[in-house]
C-alpha cells in the first residue's frame, strides 16, 4: 500500500493542482464538510459551500450547525497561515485552534473540580467518557499535551515525502486519545493532522464521512493492539481515496469539453 501511495502522491503533485484558481479553498470547504458531518452536522456539502462563499444559510437547519461550519473553516484558515510561518506546536497553539473550533458553539462548564470554557480553548477539568472509553484524568492533560508537542517538534523538520503523512496520523491519534477539551476534540485532531500537511506543503487529508465507522474502528484497534501502523494505514487509505478522486476529476477536464446545442 505504501508503494501505491507514493505513486499516487507523485501523480497528484505533478498535476500542480495547488496553482489552480481557488482549488485549495474548495478542497478546504470539502474537508470542513466531511469533518463536521462526522460530528453530526446536518448541512450538505452544497449547503456548506454556499454558507462559506456567500454567507447564505440553509433553510430549516439548526443555527448551531451553521456556526460549527463557519468556526471550523476559520480555524482551517488560521492553521494555514500559521503553517506558512512554520510555527512549532505548543499547548498554547493547540488551545488557540480549539478556541476557534468552538468559538460560537462552545461555552462555560461548571464542575466540582473547577470551571472551564470550551469557546476559549480551556482544557477540560472533568473526566471524559465516550463510547465505553475513559480518556486520561484531566490532571494529566497538560503534561500529556506538552509531551505530544515535544515529540512532534522533534520530528516535524526531519520528516519528508512519504514520512510526513505518518507524522500527521500520529499527531491525530495521540491528540484524540488525550482528548484535552470538553468538546471539539475530533475536529481539532483533524486540523492538527492537516497542519502537518500544510507545514510541509503536502496534499491535505480528507477523512470521508462515509468511512466514519472504519475511522473509529481504526482508532480503537490501534489502542487495543498498541500498533500505530493500524491508524497510519487507515489515514493513508483515506488519502489515496482522496487523491485518486482528484486525479480522476482532473483527467475528465483534461479530456476536453464539447459544446452542446
N, C-alpha and C positions, 0 to 999 in steps of 0.2 A: 504493500500500500504506500510506503514512503517513497518508493521509486516513482510510482504513478503520480503521487502528489507533487514531486519535484518537476515532473514533466508538465503537468497541468499548470503549475505555478509559473513556469518559464513561458508557456504559451500565453498565459494571461498577461504577464508583464510585457511581453513582446508586442502585444496589441496596443500598449501605451494608452489604456483607457482613462488613466488619470487626467490626461490632457483633453479629453472630450468635454465639450461645454456642459457644465452642470452635472457631470457624471457622478462625482463624489457626493454631491448634495443629494441626488436621487438614491444613491446607494445608502447613504446615512438614513434617509427617510424610511427606506425599506427595512433596514436593520432596527430602527426605532420601533416600527410597527410590529415586527416579529417579537422583539424583546418585551414590549408592553402587552402584546397578545398572550404571551406565555404567562404573564401575571394576571390575566383575566380581563384586559381592556376590551370593550365592546366595539370599538371603531374598526372599520375595514381599512385595507391598505389605501384605497382611494380616499376615504374619509381623512386618513392621516396626511396624505399628500396635500389635499385641499386645505386642511387646517394649517399646516406648516407654511404652505406657499401663499395662501390668500387670507388666512385668519378667519375662515368660514367654518362654523360648527356644523356637525351632523345632526339633523333634526331628530328629536326624541331620544337622544343618547345622553348618558349622565355627564354632568359638568366635570366631575372628578376624572373621568376617562380622558376628556379633552385636556385637562390640566396635566395629567400624567404624561401625555404625549408631548406637550409643549415643554415641560420640565426636562424630560429625557433628551429631547433634541437640543435644548440649551446646554445641558451637561455634555452632550456629544461635541458641540461646538467649542466648549471650554477645553475639553481634553485635547481637541485638535490643535488649538492654539498653544497649549502647554507643551505638546509634543514637539512643536516647531522650536521651542525654547530648550528642548532636551532636559526638561525638569525631572529630577530624580524623585523616586517615591518617598513619601513620608506620611506619618499618621495625619498630619495637618492637611496635606494634599488630598488624601483619601476622604477626610471629613468635608473638605470643600466640594468634592464631587458628590458625596452623599447628600449634602445640603441642597445642591442644585437639583438632584433627582427627586427630592421630597419637598422642594420649596413651597409648592402650593397644595400638596396633598398630605403633607406630614403634619405633625402637631405635638402638643405638650402631653407628656405622660407622667402621672404621679404614681409613685410606688413607695412601699415601706422602706425601700433601700435608697430612695432619692428620686429626684425629678429629672427628666431629660426631654429634649425637643428634637424630633427627627427632622423637622424643617430647618434646623440649624446645624445638622450634621453631628449632633451629640451622640456619643457612644451609649449603648444601652446600659441601663442599671437594673436589669431584670434577667431572669432565666428565660431562655427561648426554647420552645418545643415545637417541632414541625414534623408532621408525617412520621410519628413514632421515633423521632430522633431528638435528643437533647444536644444543644450546642454548648461550647465551653462556658464555664462560670464567668459572669460579667467581670469579676475582678481580674481575670486572666487576659481579658481582651486587649488592654493597652500594650502589654508585653508581647502578646502574640502578633499584634499589628507591627510593632517595631521589628520583631524578628522577620516577619514577611518582607517588610520594606528593605531591610538589610540584605536579605537573601537575593531579592530581585535586583537591587542596586549593584550587587557584586557581579551579576551576570549580564545586566542589560546592555553594556557596551562590548561584551565579549561574544555574544551570540550573533550569528549571521545566517543568511539564506534559510535553509530548512530548519535550523535550530530555533529561529525566532518564534515560530508557532508553538514549539514545546514550552517556551517560557510563558507565552500568552496563556496556554492551557493551564500551566502550573499556578500562575497568579490567580486565575479564575477559581480553580479547585480549592486552593488554600484559603482564599478570601471567603468563599461561600461557607466553608466549614468553621471559620472563625465567627462569621455572622455577627459583625460588630454593631450593627444598627438595629433599632426596633422594627424598621421596615425599609424596603428598598435595596436589600442586600443582593438579590438576583440581578437587578438592573445595574447596580454598581459593579458587580463582578464582571458582567459582560462588557461594561465600559472600560474597566481596567484591562481586560483582555485585549480590547481594541486599542487601548493606549499604547501597549507594547507594539502592536502592528503599526500604528501611526508614527511612533518614535523611530521605527526602522523603515518607514515608507513602504511597508508591505501591504498587500491587499487586505481589506477589512474582513472580519469574520462574522458570518451570519449564522445564528442558531435558529433553525426553522421551527416555527410554532407547531407544525405537524409532527415534528420529532420530539415533542416535549417529554413523552413517556420514556423514550430512549435516553434522553438527556438526563433525566432524574435517575434512571437506572444506572447510567454510566457513573454518575457522582456517587451513588450508593455502593456500587460494586468496587469502585476504586478504593473507597474507605474500608470496605469489608476485607478485600484482598491485599490492602496496603500496597497497591501497584499503580503508580501514576500513569503507566503506559495505557491503561484502560481508558482514562479520560482523555489523554493525549490523542489516542486513536479516534475517539469519538469526535473531537474537535477537528482533526484532520479530515475525517469523513464529511463533516458538515462543510468545511472549507472547500473540499473537492466538489461537492454538490453545488455550491455557490459559484465557484469559478467555471465549472462546466456550463452552467446555465448562462453565465455572462458571455462566455466564448461562443456558445450557440446563437445567442441573440446577435452578437456582432457579425457572425458568419451570414446570418439571414439578411442583414443590412448590406453586407459586402456583396451579396449575390445580385444586388441591384433592385431598383424599384421600377415597376412598369405602370405607366399612366393608364387609367381605365376611363372610357367614355360611354 
